[in-house]
Amino acid sequence: MINKNFLEEPNIVDLAKEIFKEVVQNKLEIDTRFSLLSDDLYEADTINFILADGLGYENLNSTDSYLNKNVTKSINTTFPSSTNVALSSISFMKNPIEHGLIGYYMYDKSQYGLINALNWNEDNKNLLLSDHFQKQNSIWKIFKENKIYASNFQPRNLVGTPLSDCLYELSSTIPYDDEQNLLELLSESTILENRFNFIYYPLIDVTAHIFGVNSEEWQIEITKFEKLVNEITNISNKKTKTIISADHGLVNINTENRHDLNYSDDLQIYGDQRSVYINGSKESVLEAFSQIPGVLLEKQELSSLLGEPTNEFLKSIYPDFCFLVEDKNIIYPKHLSAQLKGYHGGLSKEEIKIPIIELSNY
């Protein structure tokens, strides 16, 4: 059963708007739908927002992590529950169908064809230079224009990538090498004067993909993250509020529930392995997915999760169908073959529910 109220429920865009509204204060009007954060947010001199990739609410709740004591709410991430989609929604303060990055893989019907929208390549990265993206202002442009001291901490290997360049301002982006280097950077006198810090932390997700949720390796990463968060919150003598959330959680998929998809070239299969976008005739789609457990959505049903395209650019990337693969199952289209333990992209609670974790030093 599809949740037809999905877009009306509190989500990661609402969280980002509430944080950024307090950061910019009276310099910009940001409309919010909900009050998701504790009132002590308004006392903070410095606000940290840590995006812990893969730290889903249900995943975290399955552990005895002390962070559970600081979880104040659970909300939805984006649909689909993919990293590039969620990060874009945070930076642009928009739902995916508004900003235009709607899946791990996308398909541009007008020019570029199949696109890896997380790791863009030379053949298709110019799509990010289209008017649709260039006319949008990220929160980082807003910070820069309003002279708000803010820094964006990213793993060094992500800085300068097409997606990073689209979402962030280079002048406010600071690369880090590891946890210790991150703490050293946050301790620098110029950074201690910041009003806002955004920290993208990918290691929990990487470990869950390779070893699985609740594996020994994953538990070790959770423990390391706990320690890091505590040190970040207490690094300054100023009143510091640290908010932690995620882009998605993950589910472990057993080998017997991984389905290779056979289909003819008249179909374009893309999106995510749990929420599969498809272009082509319904007859061909039904044939290709006849042995796959799940449900096929047509555009009208998909709009309750993704919204409707409002211009020609969005129509050119909007899929004809979406197949929601049944929980604990994934598909392998022709362009994907990596054998992992943990996956995401779907609508299960493990994937879609993310925590709001609040800590402060006051």
C-alpha positions as semicolon CSV with decimal commas, in nm:
position;residue;x (nm);y (nm);z (nm)
1;M;0,000;0,000;0,000
2;I;0,141;0,337;-0,107
3;N;0,137;0,617;0,150
4;K;-0,055;0,885;-0,038
5;N;0,028;1,138;0,235
6;F;0,403;1,084;0,203
7;L;0,478;1,435;0,075
8;E;0,265;1,592;0,350
9;E;0,459;1,425;0,633
10;P;0,767;1,584;0,797
11;N;1,081;1,511;0,596
12;I;1,445;1,600;0,558
13;V;1,359;1,917;0,364
14;D;1,155;2,041;0,659
15;L;1,446;1,970;0,892
16;A;1,691;2,156;0,668
17;K;1,460;2,456;0,640
18;E;1,417;2,480;1,016
19;I;1,793;2,467;1,074
20;F;1,873;2,716;0,799
21;K;1,596;2,954;0,911
22;E;1,767;2,985;1,249
23;V;2,112;3,020;1,088
24;V;2,012;3,310;0,861
25;Q;1,761;3,459;1,111
26;N;1,619;3,787;0,976
27;K;1,842;3,800;0,667
28;L;1,609;3,577;0,465
29;E;1,253;3,451;0,499
30;I;1,236;3,070;0,495
31;D;0,892;2,914;0,523
32;T;0,861;2,608;0,747
33;R;0,573;2,362;0,786
34;F;0,664;2,206;1,121
35;S;0,854;2,265;1,444
36;L;1,085;1,964;1,460
37;L;1,366;2,087;1,685
38;S;1,393;2,172;2,054
39;D;1,368;2,534;2,166
40;D;1,730;2,546;2,281
41;L;1,824;2,575;1,912
42;Y;1,750;2,947;1,944
43;E;2,012;2,991;2,216
44;A;2,299;2,850;2,008
45;D;2,592;3,062;1,893
46;T;2,710;2,783;1,661
47;I;2,496;2,520;1,490
48;N;2,645;2,197;1,357
49;F;2,443;1,981;1,118
50;I;2,596;1,636;1,068
51;L;2,458;1,423;0,785
52;A;2,553;1,068;0,883
53;D;2,511;0,877;0,559
54;G;2,318;0,554;0,619
55;L;2,229;0,612;0,986
56;G;1,860;0,523;0,955
57;Y;1,629;0,555;1,255
58;E;1,542;0,183;1,264
59;N;1,908;0,086;1,215
60;L;2,021;0,307;1,504
61;N;1,734;0,191;1,723
62;S;1,853;-0,169;1,685
63;T;2,172;-0,081;1,877
64;D;2,244;0,020;2,236
65;S;2,412;0,342;2,117
66;Y;2,389;0,633;2,360
67;L;2,276;0,842;2,062
68;N;1,933;0,680;2,097
69;K;1,885;0,881;2,417
70;N;1,923;1,199;2,213
71;V;1,681;1,103;1,935
72;T;1,394;1,351;1,957
73;K;1,195;1,247;1,648
74;S;1,197;1,030;1,339
75;I;1,102;1,179;1,002
76;N;1,104;1,072;0,638
77;T;1,394;1,111;0,405
78;T;1,332;1,173;0,036
79;F;1,180;0,933;-0,212
80;P;1,378;0,760;-0,342
81;S;1,593;0,707;-0,033
82;S;1,921;0,785;-0,211
83;T;2,222;0,990;-0,106
84;N;2,242;1,230;-0,400
85;V;1,868;1,294;-0,383
86;A;1,873;1,374;-0,010
87;L;2,188;1,590;-0,024
88;S;2,038;1,792;-0,310
89;S;1,713;1,836;-0,117
90;I;1,906;1,972;0,181
91;S;2,116;2,218;-0,021
92;F;1,828;2,347;-0,233
93;M;1,564;2,318;0,045
94;K;1,334;2,156;-0,210
95;N;1,174;1,820;-0,277
96;P;1,341;1,610;-0,550
97;I;1,085;1,685;-0,820
98;E;1,148;2,056;-0,764
99;H;1,528;2,058;-0,775
100;G;1,550;1,786;-1,042
101;L;1,781;1,520;-0,896
102;I;1,533;1,236;-0,861
103;G;1,737;0,916;-0,835
104;Y;2,071;0,740;-0,810
105;Y;2,045;0,681;-1,184
106;M;1,842;0,916;-1,402
107;Y;1,746;0,909;-1,769
108;D;1,727;1,227;-1,977
109;K;1,491;1,163;-2,269
110;S;1,590;1,481;-2,451
111;Q;1,971;1,452;-2,478
112;Y;2,190;1,264;-2,230
113;G;2,024;0,924;-2,186
114;L;2,131;0,714;-1,885
115;I;2,309;0,914;-1,613
116;N;2,476;0,809;-1,291
117;A;2,350;1,108;-1,093
118;L;2,581;1,040;-0,799
119;N;2,905;1,002;-0,994
120;W;2,859;1,221;-1,302
121;N;3,096;1,171;-1,596
122;E;3,233;1,388;-1,876
123;D;2,954;1,282;-2,112
124;N;2,664;1,401;-1,900
125;K;2,784;1,639;-1,628
126;N;2,684;1,935;-1,846
127;L;2,323;1,855;-1,761
128;L;2,401;2,020;-1,427
129;L;2,481;2,339;-1,620
130;S;2,130;2,357;-1,768
131;D;1,907;2,653;-1,687
132;H;1,696;2,442;-1,454
133;F;1,988;2,391;-1,214
134;Q;2,168;2,721;-1,270
135;K;1,859;2,923;-1,179
136;Q;1,838;2,760;-0,838
137;N;2,009;2,905;-0,531
138;S;2,158;2,660;-0,286
139;I;2,172;2,752;0,082
140;W;2,547;2,796;0,034
141;K;2,495;3,075;-0,218
142;I;2,256;3,234;0,029
143;F;2,513;3,212;0,309
144;K;2,776;3,368;0,084
145;E;2,552;3,651;-0,035
146;N;2,447;3,734;0,322
147;K;2,801;3,710;0,463
148;I;2,711;3,434;0,706
149;Y;3,016;3,248;0,834
150;A;2,951;2,886;0,741
151;S;3,164;2,590;0,638
152;N;3,087;2,267;0,457
153;F;3,312;1,976;0,558
154;Q;3,340;1,702;0,295
155;P;3,568;1,398;0,255
156;R;3,858;1,509;0,036
157;N;3,776;1,267;-0,247
158;L;3,431;1,427;-0,294
159;V;3,545;1,788;-0,321
160;G;3,544;1,912;-0,680
161;T;3,314;1,641;-0,813
162;P;3,028;1,754;-1,041
163;L;2,764;1,690;-0,773
164;S;2,964;1,871;-0,506
165;D;3,021;2,169;-0,736
166;C;2,648;2,182;-0,809
167;L;2,539;2,175;-0,444
168;Y;2,809;2,372;-0,262
169;E;3,021;2,684;-0,286
170;L;3,392;2,604;-0,324
171;S;3,486;2,901;-0,105
172;S;3,303;2,751;0,195
173;T;3,395;2,385;0,133
174;I;3,670;2,234;0,349
175;P;3,807;1,887;0,265
176;Y;3,896;1,649;0,548
177;D;4,096;1,325;0,546
178;D;3,971;1,138;0,853
179;E;3,804;1,191;1,191
180;Q;4,116;1,333;1,357
181;N;4,174;1,577;1,073
182;L;3,809;1,685;1,093
183;L;3,843;1,761;1,464
184;E;4,163;1,958;1,401
185;L;3,991;2,166;1,133
186;L;3,689;2,235;1,354
187;S;3,927;2,352;1,629
188;E;4,088;2,623;1,415
189;S;4,024;2,974;1,541
190;T;3,858;3,094;1,220
191;I;3,618;2,797;1,216
192;L;3,529;2,849;1,583
193;E;3,380;3,184;1,476
194;N;3,137;3,013;1,237
195;R;2,763;3,044;1,277
196;F;2,708;2,712;1,099
197;N;2,896;2,395;1,005
198;F;2,767;2,118;0,779
199;I;2,952;1,787;0,804
200;Y;2,896;1,501;0,562
201;Y;3,007;1,170;0,718
202;P;2,992;0,866;0,484
203;L;3,161;0,581;0,674
204;I;2,852;0,424;0,836
205;D;2,693;0,386;0,494
206;V;3,009;0,246;0,335
207;T;3,042;-0,016;0,609
208;A;2,673;-0,113;0,590
209;H;2,697;-0,162;0,213
210;I;3,004;-0,385;0,239
211;F;2,946;-0,578;0,563
212;G;2,576;-0,526;0,635
213;V;2,372;-0,354;0,905
214;N;2,444;-0,492;1,256
215;S;2,768;-0,655;1,142
216;E;3,066;-0,629;1,376
217;E;3,233;-0,383;1,139
218;W;2,918;-0,167;1,131
219;Q;2,893;-0,165;1,511
220;I;3,254;-0,046;1,531
221;E;3,172;0,245;1,298
222;I;2,872;0,341;1,512
223;T;3,096;0,350;1,821
224;K;3,357;0,563;1,639
225;F;3,085;0,802;1,527
226;E;2,949;0,836;1,882
227;K;3,291;0,943;2,005
228;L;3,336;1,187;1,716
229;V;2,998;1,350;1,773
230;N;3,068;1,402;2,142
231;E;3,402;1,568;2,065
232;I;3,251;1,792;1,795
233;T;2,978;1,914;2,029
234;N;3,227;2,005;2,301
235;I;3,505;2,148;2,085
236;S;3,406;2,510;2,144
237;N;3,344;2,723;2,453
238;K;3,059;2,888;2,267
239;K;2,705;2,759;2,299
240;T;2,704;2,483;2,038
241;K;2,405;2,287;1,914
242;T;2,472;1,971;1,712
243;I;2,193;1,818;1,503
244;I;2,245;1,479;1,342
245;S;2,032;1,313;1,080
246;A;2,074;1,082;0,781
247;D;1,994;1,050;0,414
248;H;1,852;0,697;0,454
249;G;1,888;0,370;0,640
250;L;1,979;0,034;0,487
251;V;1,843;-0,319;0,464
252;N;2,046;-0,638;0,431
253;I;1,956;-0,839;0,121
254;N;2,018;-1,214;0,111
255;T;2,167;-1,364;-0,205
256;E;1,850;-1,558;-0,291
257;N;1,650;-1,232;-0,299
258;R;1,868;-1,063;-0,561
259;H;1,704;-1,076;-0,902
260;D;1,880;-1,028;-1,236
261;L;1,648;-0,845;-1,472
262;N;1,618;-0,953;-1,834
263;Y;1,467;-0,697;-2,068
264;S;1,483;-0,580;-2,427
265;D;1,644;-0,259;-2,548
266;D;1,306;-0,090;-2,589
267;L;1,299;-0,045;-2,210
268;Q;1,512;0,196;-2,010
269;I;1,565;0,068;-1,655
270;Y;1,728;0,307;-1,407
271;G;1,664;0,478;-1,072
272;D;1,752;0,257;-0,775
273;Q;1,761;-0,117;-0,722
274;R;1,471;-0,099;-0,477
275;S;1,268;0,180;-0,643
276;V;1,312;0,116;-1,013
277;Y;1,233;0,380;-1,276
278;I;1,125;0,255;-1,619
279;N;1,057;0,407;-1,961
280;G;0,876;0,199;-2,221
281;S;0,547;0,030;-2,300
282;K;0,343;-0,116;-2,015
283;E;0,330;-0,452;-2,192
284;S;0,711;-0,474;-2,205
285;V;0,739;-0,357;-1,844
286;L;0,498;-0,622;-1,716
287;E;0,685;-0,890;-1,907
288;A;1,026;-0,783;-1,773
289;F;0,904;-0,769;-1,411
290;S;0,671;-1,070;-1,420
291;Q;0,896;-1,274;-1,189
292;I;0,997;-0,989;-0,957
293;P;0,811;-0,947;-0,625
294;G;0,676;-0,595;-0,592
295;V;0,424;-0,347;-0,728
296;L;0,420;-0,138;-1,046
297;L;0,326;0,230;-1,017
298;E;0,204;0,439;-1,306
299;K;0,265;0,815;-1,316
300;Q;-0,045;0,909;-1,119
301;E;0,046;0,675;-0,831
302;L;0,413;0,776;-0,846
303;S;0,318;1,142;-0,807
304;S;0,206;1,077;-0,447
305;L;0,569;0,988;-0,365
306;L;0,765;1,204;-0,607
307;G;0,530;1,485;-0,705
308;E;0,447;1,593;-1,060
309;P;0,682;1,753;-1,316
310;T;0,605;2,120;-1,373
311;N;0,825;2,211;-1,671
312;E;0,974;2,057;-1,985
313;F;1,307;1,978;-1,820
314;L;1,141;1,781;-1,540
315;K;0,917;1,604;-1,789
316;S;1,227;1,492;-1,981
317;I;1,365;1,312;-1,673
318;Y;1,036;1,187;-1,525
319;P;0,987;0,809;-1,561
320;D;0,691;0,642;-1,729
321;F;0,666;0,386;-1,447
322;C;0,820;0,298;-1,113
323;F;0,847;-0,058;-0,980
324;L;0,869;-0,082;-0,601
325;V;1,057;-0,401;-0,524
326;E;0,918;-0,597;-0,229
327;D;1,099;-0,558;0,104
328;K;1,417;-0,766;0,143
329;N;1,454;-0,792;-0,239
330;I;1,649;-0,603;-0,506
331;I;1,689;-0,617;-0,883
332;Y;2,002;-0,595;-1,097
333;P;1,953;-0,403;-1,424
334;K;2,210;-0,439;-1,701
335;H;2,429;-0,149;-1,582
336;L;2,474;-0,272;-1,222
337;S;2,651;-0,583;-1,094
338;A;2,820;-0,503;-0,759
339;Q;2,741;-0,762;-0,492
340;L;2,692;-0,585;-0,159
341;K;2,533;-0,673;0,175
342;G;2,332;-0,361;0,251
343;Y;2,108;-0,165;0,013
344;H;1,868;0,130;0,013
345;G;1,647;0,331;-0,220
346;G;1,315;0,176;-0,122
347;L;1,021;0,262;0,100
348;S;1,066;0,027;0,395
349;K;1,082;0,187;0,741
350;E;1,446;0,081;0,765
351;E;1,529;0,285;0,454
352;I;1,292;0,580;0,471
353;K;1,283;0,673;0,842
354;I;1,570;0,891;0,962
355;P;1,642;1,022;1,313
356;I;1,667;1,372;1,446
357;I;1,942;1,360;1,709
358;E;2,006;1,671;1,918
359;L;2,304;1,745;2,143
360;S;2,440;2,064;2,296
361;N;2,712;2,180;2,532
362;Y;2,480;2,408;2,730
